[in-house]
């Protein structure tokens, strides 16, 4: 999935996540983060950094990105378990 960060990136937060999470998603997409297509749903993706996985949908017509869900990344969970 390629993202055009030269134009204004439209992200709709349908679940009212913290503003910081939406900003981090925007940064990850513009920096070329790891994006994995959902094999069961066309237009749905997981965007991952070390701490959080973002589940998004990209509209095929408007290219608007909808942030649907987030959860802790496995790498982040491993670090938390080691610290405990």
C-alpha positions as CSV (number, residue, x, y, z in Angstrom):
1,X,0.0,0.0,0.0
2,X,1.4,3.4,-1.0
3,X,0.4,6.6,0.8
4,X,0.7,10.0,-0.8
5,X,1.9,12.3,2.0
6,X,2.5,15.2,-0.3
7,X,-1.3,15.9,-0.2
8,X,-3.3,16.1,3.0
9,X,-3.7,12.6,4.4
10,X,-7.3,12.1,5.5
11,X,-7.7,9.8,8.5
12,X,-11.1,9.3,10.0
13,X,-11.0,7.9,13.5
14,X,-14.3,6.0,13.8
15,X,-13.7,4.8,17.4
16,X,-12.5,8.0,18.9
17,X,-8.9,7.0,19.7
18,X,-6.6,9.5,21.4
19,X,-5.4,12.3,19.1
20,X,-1.8,11.1,19.7
21,X,-2.6,7.7,18.3
22,X,-4.0,9.2,15.1
23,X,-0.9,11.4,14.7
24,X,1.3,8.4,15.2
25,X,-0.6,6.5,12.5
26,X,-0.2,9.4,10.1
27,X,3.6,9.6,10.8
28,X,4.0,5.8,10.4
29,X,2.2,5.8,7.0
30,X,4.3,8.8,5.8
31,X,7.5,7.2,7.0
32,X,6.9,3.9,5.2
33,X,6.0,1.7,8.2
34,X,5.3,-2.0,7.8
35,X,1.8,-2.4,6.3
36,X,0.2,-5.9,6.0
37,X,-2.9,-6.5,3.9
38,X,-5.7,-8.4,5.6
39,X,-6.0,-11.6,3.4
40,X,-9.7,-11.9,4.2
41,X,-10.8,-8.3,3.4
42,X,-9.9,-6.2,0.4
43,X,-8.8,-2.7,1.4
44,X,-8.1,-3.5,5.1
45,X,-4.6,-3.4,6.5
46,X,-2.6,-3.6,9.7
47,X,0.0,-0.9,10.3
48,X,2.6,-1.9,12.9
49,X,5.3,-0.3,14.9
50,X,7.1,-1.7,18.0
51,X,4.3,-0.8,20.4
52,X,1.0,-0.7,18.6
53,X,-0.9,-2.4,15.7
54,X,-3.4,-0.1,13.9
55,X,-6.2,-1.8,11.8
56,X,-7.3,0.5,9.0
57,X,-9.5,0.5,5.9
58,X,-8.6,2.5,2.8
59,X,-11.5,3.6,0.7
60,X,-10.9,2.6,-2.9
61,X,-12.7,5.7,-4.3
62,X,-11.7,8.6,-1.9
63,X,-8.5,7.1,-0.5
64,X,-9.6,8.2,2.9
65,X,-8.1,6.1,5.7
66,X,-10.4,4.9,8.5
67,X,-8.8,3.9,11.8
68,X,-10.9,1.0,13.1
69,X,-9.0,-0.5,15.9
70,X,-5.6,-0.7,17.8
71,X,-4.0,-3.2,20.0
72,X,-0.6,-3.8,21.6
73,X,2.1,-5.2,19.2
74,X,3.6,-8.5,20.2
75,X,7.1,-6.9,20.4
76,X,5.7,-4.4,22.9
77,X,4.1,-7.1,24.9
78,X,7.3,-9.1,25.1
79,X,9.2,-6.1,26.4
80,X,6.5,-5.6,29.1
81,X,6.7,-9.2,30.2
82,X,10.5,-9.0,30.4
83,X,10.3,-5.9,32.6
84,X,7.9,-7.5,35.0
